[in-house]
Amino acid sequence: MKTRNFLFTSLLALASTVTANAQTFNIDLLKVQPIYSAEKGQGYDIVAAPKAKSNAPFFYSVKVADGNYKVTVVLGSKKKAGKTVVRAENRRLMLDEVSTRKGEFKTYSFIVNKRSPYINAKMNVKIKPREKDYFTWDEKLTLEFTGAAPVVKSIKVEPAPAETTTLFLCGNSTVVDQFTEPYASWGQMVTRWFGPEVAISNHAESGLTAGSFLASNRLDKVLAMMKKGDYVICEFGHNDQKEKYVGSGAWYNFSFNLKKFIDEVRKKGGNIIFVTPTQRRMFDKATHSKIQETHGDYPDAMRAVAKREGVPVIELHDMTRTFFETLGYENSKKSLVHYPANTYPNQTKPLEDNTHFNPYGAYEVAKMVVMGMKQLNLPIVKYLRADWKDFNPAQPDDFNQFVWYPSVNQDVTKPDGN
């Protein structure tokens, strides 16, 4: 459980240039900053502090309470050109590679949602053992600066305006903020496309069904954080189809649980959207040209509940089918965790995962989700960044042109629910 209220101690004695007032931090990275500790409440974290002239990635964390925070970064350097990527928490992509010439500075703002397992005095989110290492659930808001030559002049972290719209994500391993390379999901990429008017709070976790999401108090956490007018996106079906107990199935238990999401979100004045599950890379054996259906009745059950209850649906099931078939049997592997042995540390065998996406695949699927929002005319799309370009899964981006800088956390263990 996290401390809900605390005072930041004076950092002047530590020769820090950071000021903290009402959980606002102004951090001048041109001056010496401390290594993070809970007592200091801010500092370089995870890896060593960056050295002058180094192009190595680095992390900076600040200790804050649960909530949405506006982060403003000034990127650039008087001494060299830069190419900087900014991520938050569990590898959430906030800014794609930003190029700056020597002496040029660019300022960007975005919203980072920070949370803990705490819900109230009687209830916490029941996180899995593997989640205890996540940056998602700790007491810090962590920023990762990477790229070919990361250059950062300053960071400001302050509470986001109360009117900030929050988009909550509920789902499984195809949605979660994956903690380690080479896995990635659309939930940690969709952050890239929204401006500083929108916070994205991803509560998905690998292996979850609609029922286990509810049972682990994750919807309770969402409801405790949301306000009227916020959005909740639900993508389930991958793991639900594996449930074999009495009463399980698409048309009874799954549909009943989806109705619970609808009722609870609407009770709080929220807007709920369903997302049909991403396809698995399962081509027909005869021609290797058509994706085979592997989700049984679950996509149709979700559509039926949505139609009956008036819930908008993003057809990710159809879009990912088009995406895989367009790439083809071999090239579709490049969107998923398919890597030869020894590509990653402690990887003695090839990775051949036809369910979970790599960063390229997750990036493309995130674009499909945004396009689904646009096709539904959801008001939230007015907050898309100016560089957004409409996307067609039948015309995917060239994977050979996609650039991703691997994060320091690498683990080839398959996510739950594989």
Residue pairs with C-beta under 8 A, 6 or more apart in sequence:
1 116
1 117
1 118
1 124
2 65
2 66
2 116
2 117
2 118
2 139
3 65
3 139
4 65
4 66
4 118
5 65
6 63
6 65
8 20
8 21
8 23
8 41
8 63
9 39
9 40
9 41
11 18
11 19
11 20
11 34
11 40
11 41
11 42
14 34
14 40
15 32
16 33
16 34
16 40
16 42
17 27
17 28
17 31
17 32
17 33
18 25
18 26
18 27
18 28
18 33
18 42
19 25
19 26
20 41
20 42
22 159
23 64
23 65
23 69
23 157
23 158
23 159
24 156
24 157
24 158
24 159
25 42
25 62
25 155
25 156
25 157
25 158
26 154
26 156
27 33
27 42
27 60
27 62
27 154
27 155
27 156
27 157
28 153
28 154
29 60
29 152
29 153
29 154
29 155
30 153
30 154
33 42
33 43
33 44
33 49
33 60
34 40
34 42
34 43
34 44
35 43
35 44
35 45
35 49
36 42
36 43
36 44
36 45
36 60
36 61
36 140
37 43
38 63
38 139
41 62
41 63
42 60
42 61
42 62
42 63
43 60
43 61
44 50
44 58
44 59
44 60
45 59
45 60
45 61
45 140
45 142
46 59
46 61
46 142
46 144
46 408
47 56
47 57
47 58
47 59
47 408
48 56
48 58
49 58
50 56
50 58
50 150
53 80
55 148
55 149
55 150
57 144
57 145
57 146
57 147
57 150
57 405
57 407
57 408
58 144
58 145
58 150
59 142
59 143
59 144
59 145
60 142
60 143
60 145
60 155
61 140
61 141
61 142
61 143
62 140
62 141
62 157
63 139
63 140
63 141
64 114
64 139
64 140
64 141
64 157
65 114
66 114
66 115
66 116
66 118
66 225
67 113
67 114
67 159
67 160
68 111
68 112
68 113
68 114
68 159
68 160
68 164
68 166
68 199
68 201
69 111
69 112
69 113
69 114
69 141
69 157
69 158
69 159
69 160
70 109
70 110
70 111
70 156
70 157
70 158
70 159
70 160
70 161
70 164
70 196
71 88
71 94
71 109
71 110
71 111
71 112
71 141
71 143
71 155
71 156
71 157
72 107
72 108
72 109
72 155
72 156
72 158
73 86
73 95
73 107
73 108
73 109
73 143
73 152
73 154
73 155
73 156
74 105
74 106
74 107
74 152
74 153
74 154
75 82
75 84
75 86
75 98
75 100
75 105
75 106
75 107
75 108
75 151
75 152
75 153
76 82
76 100
76 103
76 104
76 105
76 106
76 151
76 153
77 100
77 102
77 103
77 151
77 153
78 102
78 103
79 102
80 102
80 149
80 151
81 99
81 100
81 101
81 102
81 149
81 151
82 98
82 99
82 100
82 147
82 149
82 150
82 151
83 97
83 98
83 99
83 100
83 147
83 148
83 149
83 150
84 95
84 97
84 98
84 100
84 145
84 146
84 147
84 149
84 150
84 151
84 152
85 93
85 95
85 96
85 97
85 98
85 145
85 146
85 147
85 150
85 405
86 94
86 95
86 98
86 108
86 110
86 143
86 144
86 145
87 93
87 94
87 143
87 144
87 146
87 407
88 94
88 110
88 112
88 141
88 142
88 143
88 144
88 191
89 112
89 114
89 135
89 136
89 141
89 142
89 177
90 134
90 135
90 136
90 177
90 178
90 179
90 188
91 144
91 177
91 178
91 179
91 184
91 188
91 407
91 409
92 112
92 177
92 188
92 191
92 200
92 202
93 188
93 189
93 191
93 192
93 363
94 110
94 112
94 191
94 192
95 108
95 110
95 192
96 192
97 147
97 148
97 403
98 106
98 108
98 147
100 106
100 151
105 153
109 195
109 196
110 191
110 194
110 195
110 196
111 160
111 164
111 194
111 196
111 197
111 198
111 199
111 200
112 141
112 143
112 199
113 166
113 199
113 200
113 201
113 202
114 140
114 141
115 136
115 137
115 201
115 221
115 225
116 137
116 138
116 139
117 124
117 125
117 126
117 127
117 137
117 221
118 124
119 125
119 217
119 220
119 221
119 224
120 224
123 217
123 220
124 217
125 137
125 216
125 217
125 218
125 220
125 221
126 215
126 216
126 217
127 137
127 205
127 216
128 205
128 207
128 416
130 206
130 416
131 137
131 205
133 179
134 177
134 179
135 142
135 179
136 177
136 179
136 202
141 157
143 155
144 407
145 152
146 405
146 407
147 405
148 405
160 196
160 199
164 197
164 198
164 199
165 197
165 198
165 199
165 229
165 230
165 231
165 380
165 383
166 198
166 199
166 200
166 201
166 225
166 226
166 227
166 230
166 231
167 194
167 198
167 199
167 200
167 201
167 230
167 231
167 232
167 233
167 380
168 201
168 202
168 203
168 222
168 225
168 226
168 230
168 231
168 232
168 233
168 270
169 175
169 187
169 200
169 201
169 202
169 203
169 204
169 233
169 235
170 203
170 204
170 213
170 218
170 219
170 222
170 232
170 233
170 234
170 235
170 236
170 261
171 187
171 204
171 208
171 213
171 233
171 234
171 235
171 236
171 275
172 204
172 205
172 206
172 207
172 208
172 209
172 235
172 236
172 238
172 239
172 417
173 183
173 185
173 204
173 205
173 206
173 207
173 238
173 355
173 356
173 415
173 416
173 417
173 418
174 185
174 186
174 235
174 238
174 277
174 278
174 355
174 356
174 357
174 365
175 185
175 186
175 187
175 202
175 204
175 235
176 185
176 187
176 188
176 202
176 204
176 205
176 206
176 415
177 185
177 187
177 188
177 202
177 204
178 184
178 185
178 188
178 206
178 362
178 415
179 409
179 411
180 407
180 409
180 410
180 411
180 413
181 344
181 359
181 406
181 407
181 409
181 410
181 411
182 337
182 339
182 343
182 344
182 351
182 358
182 359
182 406
182 410
182 412
183 337
183 356
183 357
183 358
183 415
184 357
184 358
184 359
184 361
184 362
184 363
185 204
185 356
185 357
185 362
185 365
186 278
186 357
186 362
186 365
186 366
186 368
186 369
187 200
187 202
187 204
187 366
188 202
188 362
189 359
189 362
189 363
189 365
189 366
190 200
190 366
190 369
190 370
191 200
192 363
192 366
192 385
193 366
193 367
193 370
193 384
193 385
193 388
194 200
194 380
194 383
194 384
194 385
195 383
195 384
195 385
197 383
198 380
198 383
201 222
201 225
203 213
203 218
203 221
203 222
204 235
205 213
205 216
205 218
205 416
206 415
206 416
206 417
207 239
207 415
207 416
207 417
208 216
208 218
208 236
208 239
208 417
209 236
209 239
209 240
209 242
209 243
209 254
209 257
210 234
210 236
210 240
210 254
210 257
210 258
210 261
211 240
211 243
211 253
211 254
211 257
212 239
213 219
213 236
214 257
214 260
214 261
219 260
219 261
219 264
222 232
222 265
223 264
223 265
223 268
226 232
226 265
226 268
226 270
227 268
227 269
228 268
228 269
228 270
229 269
229 270
229 271
230 270
230 271
231 270
231 271
231 272
231 273
231 378
231 380
232 261
232 265
232 270
232 271
232 272
232 273
233 272
233 273
233 274
233 275
233 314
233 369
234 258
234 261
234 272
234 273
234 274
234 275
235 274
235 275
235 276
235 277
235 278
235 316
236 254
236 257
236 258
236 277
236 298
236 302
237 254
237 276
237 277
237 295
237 298
237 299
237 302
238 277
238 278
238 295
238 355
238 417
239 417
240 250
240 254
240 298
241 250
241 295
241 296
241 298
242 417
243 249
243 253
247 253
248 254
249 297
250 296
250 297
250 298
250 300
250 301
251 297
251 301
254 298
254 301
254 302
255 301
255 304
255 305
258 274
258 301
258 302
258 305
259 305
259 309
261 272
262 272
262 305
262 309
262 311
265 271
265 272
266 272
271 378
272 311
273 311
273 312
273 313
273 314
273 373
273 376
273 378
274 302
274 303
274 305
274 306
274 311
274 312
274 313
274 314
275 313
275 314
275 316
275 369
275 372
276 299
276 302
276 303
276 313
276 314
276 315
276 316
276 317
276 318
277 295
277 298
277 299
277 316
277 317
278 316
278 317
278 320
278 357
278 365
279 291
279 294
279 295
279 317
279 320
279 321
279 324
280 291
280 294
280 354
280 355
281 291
281 324
281 332
281 333
281 336
281 354
281 355
282 291
282 292
282 294
282 354
283 289
283 290
283 291
283 292
283 324
283 329
283 332
284 290
284 291
284 292
288 329
289 325
289 328
289 329
290 325
291 321
291 324
291 325
295 317
299 317
302 313
303 313
305 311
306 312
306 313
312 376
312 378
314 368
314 369
314 372
314 373
314 375
314 376
315 372
316 365
316 368
316 369
316 372
319 368
319 371
319 372
319 393
320 365
320 368
320 393
322 393
322 394
323 332
323 335
323 364
323 365
323 368
323 393
323 394
323 396
324 332
324 335
326 393
326 394
326 395
326 396
327 334
327 335
327 396
331 399
334 358
334 360
334 361
334 399
335 357
335 358
335 360
335 361
335 364
335 399
336 353
336 354
336 355
336 356
336 357
336 358
336 361
337 351
337 353
337 356
337 357
337 358
338 350
338 351
338 352
338 353
338 358
339 347
339 350
339 351
340 350
341 347
341 348
341 349
341 350
342 348
343 351
344 351
344 410
344 412
345 410
346 412
347 412
351 412
353 414
353 418
355 418
356 414
356 415
356 418
357 365
359 402
359 404
360 397
360 399
360 402
360 404
363 397
363 402
364 391
364 393
364 396
364 397
367 391
368 391
368 393
370 381
370 384
370 388
370 391
371 390
371 391
371 392
373 380
373 381
374 381
374 390
